[in-house]
Amino acid sequence: MIPRRSYRCRLPVFYLGSSVLLAIALASPRASATPGTTFGAGPRDESLVRSAVAEGDTTDAATENPAFAAAEGTHIRVGYGAAAPYLRVNGIDARVAPILGFDTATHTGRHLLPALWAGVGFALHLPGARVARISFRPATEPQFIFYEAEQQRLSFDLAAALRYGPISVGGGASVALGVGGPGVSIDVAQDAAGPRATGATDISLGYRLAPLAGVVAHFGRLQLGASFRGELAVDLSLQTVVKVALDGNPINGVTTVVVSGASGYEPPRVNLGARVLVLRGLRAFAALELSAYSAAPAPVADVSIDVDLSSKPALKEGRFVEPRFRDTLAPKVGVEWRYPSLPLPPTFFGETVRAADPWKVAVRAGYAFAPSPVPPQRGFTSYADSSRHTAAIGAAYHLGDVLGVDLSLSIAAQLHVLETRREQKSLLSLPFAEYQVNGEMIRGSLALEGQVK
């Protein structure tokens, strides 16, 4: 909260004009996905392109499947990741900002009874430039709404789980920040000393929760998993009120500007996956991710300007229709080879609890296809996102015991290729009646992981 202050002013029009310009500057789009759901959380998750829904590191519990937390031990992962987008509209770089930040995750669990385990996990993503970014752009401009503001925000997730025999069940919450409060108020009046102005800004950061849930069934060489992540967005709701009361001034009255919207919307997601021990040391992963983009609000800020002056102009309001995004089904596959590794269970559905592999080196790779939820653009909007192919590789080296902590170092690299998409609207008079989009992104990450003994 900024305290109320008083100013002398001979140009009250400046306050009215600047408040309206502020609202218009805020009123423009962007929507969906976070770094964790676009790239993954940590090098192992990224190199397997988030296909490890049925078997993941315990530090992936809060981001990928809460059921992973039902394991014994205390683990921590600290890492850094960066993505360089080169996305183009009509062959020209759209100047999407680099996506980077620090990631940390922890887990602790206990073996309570012969067939019962319990654990909790926590994950935090800290963007490299800011805690949260809320931004909007005119919906008529071609733009990559899934790779901009929503990738630049703080996020943290919590998870807890129980395992009884071959079944692990977990739940938790993902937390996002919102911006709201009374907003900005400006009073321009006149007293015996002449014109004066007072102003106040009151903005609050609230929290919004999305539920997390997951389950894993352990069957020896086969494991099955499922996870659910609820919808989430950074909400914006601000109001600017300007009151002018000066002798003989034609703009006396009250101007109210309300800007509201959701930036960085993330749709509800369901992941179904399996892990199979193919050969000694070789794991194969497969998953399908259903994303309910059809529930997405328009990635555009609603702007309402109510001007009640002596000249009585009409109410001005800007509002876009729902985007009519489509639900998508994204396939993901991955492989991991560890050396050395334990022998395979004697039967496909054999033992359900195995000792940790005594691995020294791990090599990983994955591929995923993410269909675009954006339908053909036929009206005023010009969303540019196209379907995306992702190929990834990664590796890890087990360092061993260092001061009582069992350490390993892992790296990953991803290449994202956006398919060429051409839009041609039926009316040439519409904004950007014809445009073409494509692009690539390169992502790299590094992490140090440890288990406290």
C-alpha positions, 0 to 999 in steps of 0.5 A: 500500500502506498500512502495517500499524498497531496500535490499542487497541480495546474493540469488536472487533465494529466491525471485523467489522461494518465489513468486512462492510458495506464488502463489501456496499456494494461489491456492487451492478451496472453495465456497458458502453461508454465515452465514445468508443464511446457518443459518439465521440472528438473533434467530427468523430467525434461530429458524424458519429456514428462513421460515418467508419470508412472515412475519418477524421482521423489523430487518430482512428486510436487510437479509431476505426480504426488504419489511419488512422495510415498517413498523412504528417504530425504532428497533435495534437488537444486537446478537452473534452466534456460530456454531461448525462443526463436518464434517468427511471424511472417519470417520476422522474430517475434522477440519472445523473451528468454525463459529461465529460472531456478528450480528447487525441490525437496522430499522426505518420507518414512517407512512406517509399517512393513507395507506402509510408507508416507512422504511429503514433497515441495517444489519451487520455481523462481523466474530469473527476472521477476516474481510474476508478470501480468501482461496483455497485448491487443488480441488482433496482433499475431502472438504466441500466447503460450510462451510469453507472460505465463512462463515468467512467474513464481510457482510453488507446489506441495504434495503428500502421499501414502503407499500401502503395498503396491498402491501409492496415492497422493494429493496436494496443491499448486499455488499462484499469485493474483493482483487485485485490491482497490487499485488507484484513486486520484482526487483533483479539487480546489481550495483557497490556495488553488488546485490540488491533487491527492492520490493513493495506490492500494494493490494486494497480492492474493493466492490461488490454489489448484488441486493436485492428485496422483496414483501409482500401481507397482507391479514389478517390471510394470508400473502404471500411473495417473495424475491430475492438475487443476486449472490455474491463472494469475488473475488481474482485477484493478480499478482506477477512479479519478475525481475532478472538481474545479471551478468552471472546468469542463472535465469535472466529474468521475472517471472509473477505469476497470481492468480485469483478466487472467494472464498465464492461464493453465488448463486442467490436465490429466496424465496417464502413463506406464513404465516397463523394465525392458532389459536390465538397466533399460526403462521405457516410458509412455504417457498421454496428457489430456489438456482441457483448453476448452475451459480457457477464458479469453487471454485478453483483459476486459476494459471498462471506462465509465466517464461521468463528466459534465459533457456526459460521453457514453460508457466505453467498454472493450471485451472479446468473445471466448477463444473457443480453444480445443482440448488436446491429447499429447503423446509422450515417450521416453527411455532411460538406460542405467549402468550398472543396474539390478537384475530384472524381477523374475516375473513381469508382475513380480516383486513390488518393492525393489532396492535402489539401483547402484547406477553410476551413469544414466542416459535418457531420451524422449519425444513428445507431440503437443497439438495446438488448441488454437482453432483457425483464426477467422475473426478479429483475433490472431493467435499464432500458436501452432502444434509443437514437436519436442525431442530431448536428451539427457545424462546423469553421473552418480558422484557418490558420498560427499560429506554424508550426502549421496550426490548426482549431477544431471543435465538435459537439452530439448529442441522444440519445433513449432510447425508452420501455420498459415492463417487466411481470414475470409475478409481481407479487411480484418486485422492481419487477414493473412499471416504465417508463424513457425519457430524453434526453442532450445532448452537446457538445464542442469541440476545437483541432486542429493540424498541425505543419509 
